[in-house]
Structures are given as structure tokens and as C-alpha cells.
Amino acid sequence: MKRTLVGSGAVILICGVLWVRHCSGPRPVLVSSRMRGAVAEVVVRNEGGGEGEIQVDFRARPGDGGAPLLHSEKASLRAHETARIEARIDGALGDERLDVEVDYPPR
């Protein structure tokens, strides 16, 4: 009887961990990023089976070494979706180096 209860508890625990890890939300992966004038464009792929809102943080670094220009956007991803997200960055000229971070859950 004890073995059955322990075995059942272990199976339930493993199933719960797998569900939370693989089905509870998106697993966003940055595919590409670029600047087009003052517009930053990124492509993000959801490698998970879950859906949810992600946060995309843009950091445009001017070529002359000035202060970086920061911008954040939120977007929703469906299961296994690839999405293009665009954001206008105030003060950008288009020659900036773009660093992007994609987070789930959003902050």
C-alpha cells in the first residue's frame, strides 16, 4: 500500500513539473534583430507549446559611444508562433548597434 501511494505521488509530481516547464507559457527565442532608421525590428520564435505575453527590451547603442537609447514593448505569442515586433525608438538615427532581450514572464 505504501509503495502504491509513494509511486502515485511521484508520478503526479513528475507530471506537474513537466506541465509547468513545457505547457505553462511561451519559451521565446530571439531569431534576429536590426535597425531600420528609427525603427527597431526583431523576430521572436516561441519554441514552447504555451501561450502568453512576453517583454522585449531594446537597447540601441550609438556609434559615437553616447548613452544608450532604451525602449520596451510587450507582445503576445501563441504556441510555436514566429512574430515580428517593431518599435520606434525616440532619438535613434539608424546607425545604432541594437541589443535585444526577450523575457517571459514580462516584468
C-alpha positions in Angstrom: 0.0 0.0 0.0 2.8 2.4 0.9 4.6 1.7 -2.4 1.5 2.4 -4.4 1.0 5.8 -2.6 4.6 6.8 -3.0 4.6 5.7 -6.6 1.4 7.6 -7.4 2.8 10.7 -5.6 6.0 10.5 -7.6 4.1 10.3 -10.9 1.9 13.2 -10.0 4.9 15.3 -9.0 6.8 14.5 -12.3 3.7 15.3 -14.4 3.2 18.6 -12.6 6.9 19.6 -13.1 6.7 18.7 -16.8 3.5 20.6 -17.3 4.8 23.7 -15.6 8.1 23.5 -17.6 6.6 22.8 -21.0 3.0 24.0 -21.1 2.6 26.9 -18.8 3.8 29.7 -21.1 5.9 30.6 -24.1 9.6 29.9 -24.5 10.6 33.0 -26.6 13.9 32.8 -28.6 15.3 35.8 -30.4 15.8 34.9 -34.1 17.1 38.3 -35.5 17.2 42.0 -34.8 18.0 45.1 -36.8 17.6 48.8 -37.0 15.7 50.4 -39.9 16.1 54.1 -39.4 14.5 54.9 -36.1 12.6 51.6 -36.0 13.9 48.5 -34.3 12.7 45.2 -35.7 13.0 41.8 -34.1 11.8 38.4 -34.9 10.9 36.1 -32.0 10.0 32.5 -32.1 8.0 30.6 -29.4 9.7 27.3 -29.1 7.2 26.2 -26.5 3.6 24.9 -26.6 2.3 27.6 -24.3 0.8 31.0 -24.9 1.4 34.3 -23.1 2.7 37.8 -23.0 6.5 38.5 -23.4 8.5 41.6 -22.9 11.1 42.8 -25.5 13.7 45.2 -24.2 15.6 47.2 -26.8 18.9 48.9 -26.2 20.2 51.0 -29.1 23.9 52.0 -28.6 25.0 55.0 -30.7 28.2 54.5 -32.7 29.8 57.6 -31.1 29.6 56.0 -27.7 26.9 58.1 -26.3 24.2 57.0 -23.8 22.1 54.0 -25.0 18.5 54.6 -26.0 16.1 52.3 -24.1 12.7 51.1 -25.1 10.4 48.2 -24.0 7.5 46.5 -25.8 5.1 43.8 -24.8 3.7 41.2 -27.2 1.6 38.1 -27.1 2.8 34.8 -28.5 0.8 31.7 -29.4 2.2 28.2 -29.3 5.0 27.7 -31.8 4.4 31.1 -33.4 7.1 33.3 -35.0 6.4 37.0 -34.7 7.9 40.2 -36.0 7.9 43.0 -33.4 8.6 46.6 -34.4 9.2 49.6 -32.1 10.0 53.2 -32.8 12.9 54.3 -30.7 12.9 58.1 -30.0 16.2 59.8 -30.8 17.5 56.9 -32.9 19.2 57.7 -36.2 19.5 54.2 -37.6 23.3 53.7 -37.2 23.0 52.4 -33.6 24.0 48.9 -32.6 20.9 47.1 -31.3 20.9 44.8 -28.3 17.7 42.9 -27.5 16.5 40.9 -24.5 13.3 38.8 -24.6 11.7 37.8 -21.3 8.9 35.7 -20.1 7.1 36.4 -17.9 7.2 40.2 -18.5 8.4 42.4 -15.7 
